[in-house]
Amino acid sequence: ALLRALHDGGYVQRAEEILAVLVADAGGDGVRWIAYNIAEHSTELHGAHSGWWRILFKVIHNVGTEAPQLLARCMGAIGEFLLARHPEVRQGFRELLIGPNATAFRGAMHDRLGDADPAVRHGAAMVLVTSDPSTEARALEEVVRGKARQRYGWHEWERFCLSLKFGPPVVSHLESRLGAFTLESDVFALAILYRNGPSSTIHNSSVSFSVSSDG
């Protein structure tokens, strides 16, 4: 009942407060329980609700060295709106991926970029590029590649992705991959390159696209 009360379309703040206490009091079992419920929403259109992630961030270190793999198993539950709408969730991921145990967390996420499940690959890629757009070249490639696999338009996520400032090595890598994507993904890649500064690749590419004045 408390989980359902954290629905982003009908959120109850008190439910999150109570559930956070219950999960914390349950120790490692509580962490695994909330992570399991998040992972179970991998097949949902909008993924797991933001309140579930906020609770997981508060307790995930309670499972010690198990934490990176536990988080990585939840990557299929990253929906279109989660990172675009919730800065506190973005910050939660960022603190894990650049914090004291960053090597383990980033390693677990990078491993998921090769997962057999496209939703898991895409979720891990979104988290990586959002947490560190200056270096995550492979993750951005997977984000772009995932454009062609989405059954529904992820317009809000794509607008947010276009607002990120990617580092020169990331931009160069994406340029080098143009033509290896589907048409939809190539257009998305070109839009990202356009937003990240002028490039001869954009003007010389055989893929045509336009960016409107409102993005």
BELRAMO-V513902 format. One record per residue. N is the residue number from 1. RES is the residue in one small letter. PHI is phi as a letter, one per 20 degrees, with the letter a starting at -180 (* if undefined). PSI is psi in degrees with one decimal (none if undefined). BURIAL is I if it has 24 or more other ideal C-beta (glycine too) atoms within 12 Angstrom, else O. Layout:
n-><N:N>
res-><RES:RES>
phi-><PHI:PHI>
psi-><PSI:PSI>
burial-><BURIAL:BURIAL>
This chain:
n-><1:2:3:4:5:6:7:8:9:10:11:12:13:14:15:16:17:18:19:20:21:22:23:24:25:26:27:28:29:30:31:32:33:34:35:36:37:38:39:40:41:42:43:44:45:46:47:48:49:50:51:52:53:54:55:56:57:58:59:60:61:62:63:64:65:66:67:68:69:70:71:72:73:74:75:76:77:78:79:80:81:82:83:84:85:86:87:88:89:90:91:92:93:94:95:96:97:98:99:100:101:102:103:104:105:106:107:108:109:110:111:112:113:114:115:116:117:118:119:120:121:122:123:124:125:126:127:128:129:130:131:132:133:134:135:136:137:138:139:140:141:142:143:144:145:146:147:148:149:150:151:152:153:154:155:156:157:158:159:160:161:162:163:164:165:166:167:168:169:170:171:172:173:174:175:176:177:178:179:180:181:182:183:184:185:186:187:188:189:190:191:192:193:194:195:196:197:198:199:200:201:202:203:204:205:206:207:208:209:210:211:212:213:214:215>
res-><a:l:l:r:a:l:h:d:g:g:y:v:q:r:a:e:e:i:l:a:v:l:v:a:d:a:g:g:d:g:v:r:w:i:a:y:n:i:a:e:h:s:t:e:l:h:g:a:h:s:g:w:w:r:i:l:f:k:v:i:h:n:v:g:t:e:a:p:q:l:l:a:r:c:m:g:a:i:g:e:f:l:l:a:r:h:p:e:v:r:q:g:f:r:e:l:l:i:g:p:n:a:t:a:f:r:g:a:m:h:d:r:l:g:d:a:d:p:a:v:r:h:g:a:a:m:v:l:v:t:s:d:p:s:t:e:a:r:a:l:e:e:v:v:r:g:k:a:r:q:r:y:g:w:h:e:w:e:r:f:c:l:s:l:k:f:g:p:p:v:v:s:h:l:e:s:r:l:g:a:f:t:l:e:s:d:v:f:a:l:a:i:l:y:r:n:g:p:s:s:t:i:h:n:s:s:v:s:f:s:v:s:s:d:g>
phi-><*:f:g:f:f:e:g:f:e:b:f:c:g:f:f:f:f:f:f:f:f:f:f:f:f:e:m:g:f:f:f:f:f:f:f:f:f:f:f:f:e:f:e:f:g:d:m:e:f:f:f:f:f:f:f:g:f:f:d:f:f:f:d:m:f:f:g:g:f:f:f:f:f:e:f:f:d:e:e:f:e:g:f:f:d:c:f:f:f:g:f:g:f:f:f:f:e:c:e:g:d:f:g:f:f:f:f:f:f:f:g:f:f:d:f:f:e:g:f:f:g:f:f:f:f:f:f:f:f:f:f:b:f:f:c:e:f:f:f:f:g:f:g:f:f:f:g:f:e:f:f:c:f:e:f:f:f:f:f:f:g:f:e:f:d:e:f:g:f:f:f:f:f:f:g:f:e:g:n:e:e:f:g:f:f:f:f:f:f:f:f:f:f:f:f:d:o:f:b:f:f:f:f:e:f:f:e:e:b:c:d:f:f:e:n>
psi-><-40.4:-38.5:-45.2:-28.8:-8.1:16.1:129.9:-16.4:-3.1:59.3:138.2:108.8:-41.5:-32.5:-40.0:-40.4:-44.0:-45.6:-37.1:-40.1:-44.9:-43.2:-43.5:-41.5:-25.1:-2.9:-140.4:-36.8:-35.9:-39.8:-46.4:-33.5:-47.1:-36.9:-39.7:-44.4:-35.2:-49.5:-32.1:-15.8:19.2:-27.7:-4.5:143.2:-43.4:8.4:-163.1:148.0:153.2:-37.3:-34.3:-42.9:-40.8:-40.3:-43.2:-42.0:-34.6:-27.9:-6.1:-29.4:-9.0:-11.8:10.1:-128.9:-12.2:-17.5:-48.3:-45.4:-33.3:-42.9:-43.0:-32.6:-11.4:-0.2:-21.6:-9.5:18.5:108.9:178.8:-38.4:-17.5:-56.3:-31.8:-35.3:-16.4:91.2:-30.7:-30.4:-42.2:-42.9:-37.6:-45.3:-41.9:-41.8:-34.4:-39.5:-12.6:8.2:-164.3:-31.4:31.6:-38.6:-43.6:-43.1:-44.5:-37.7:-42.0:-38.7:-42.8:-35.7:-35.1:-14.1:-16.1:14.8:150.9:-22.1:118.1:-34.4:-37.2:-44.6:-45.5:-41.7:-45.7:-40.3:-43.0:-43.7:-42.8:-47.0:-30.6:-37.5:-33.7:75.9:-10.6:-19.9:-15.5:73.0:-47.5:-38.3:-41.3:-38.1:-41.4:-37.3:-46.4:-43.7:-33.4:-16.8:-39.4:-15.7:-9.4:126.2:-27.8:154.6:124.3:59.1:-38.2:-42.3:-43.1:-39.7:-41.3:-43.3:-37.9:-16.6:-11.5:147.5:109.0:146.6:157.5:-42.4:-34.3:-43.9:-43.4:-40.2:-43.2:-40.5:-41.5:-19.0:-5.6:136.9:-15.6:-4.3:173.1:169.0:-44.6:-43.3:-36.6:-41.4:-42.5:-42.8:-43.4:-36.6:-41.3:-44.4:-40.5:-42.9:-19.1:18.1:162.7:145.7:136.2:-27.1:-38.6:-44.2:-28.5:-7.8:148.0:-9.4:122.7:141.5:167.4:148.1:121.4:168.0:-26.6:10.4:none>
burial-><O:I:I:O:O:I:O:I:O:O:O:O:O:O:I:I:O:O:I:I:O:O:I:I:O:O:O:O:O:I:I:I:I:I:I:O:I:I:I:O:I:I:O:I:O:I:I:I:I:I:I:I:I:I:I:I:I:I:I:I:I:I:I:O:O:O:I:I:O:I:I:I:I:I:I:I:I:I:I:I:I:I:I:I:O:I:O:O:I:I:O:I:I:I:O:I:I:O:O:O:O:O:O:I:I:I:O:I:I:I:O:I:I:O:O:O:O:I:I:I:I:I:I:I:I:I:I:I:I:I:I:I:I:O:O:I:I:I:I:I:I:I:I:I:I:I:I:O:O:I:O:O:O:I:O:O:I:I:I:I:I:I:O:I:O:I:O:O:O:I:I:O:I:I:I:O:I:I:O:O:I:O:O:O:I:I:I:I:I:I:I:I:I:I:I:I:O:O:I:O:I:I:O:O:I:O:I:O:O:O:O:O:O:O:O>
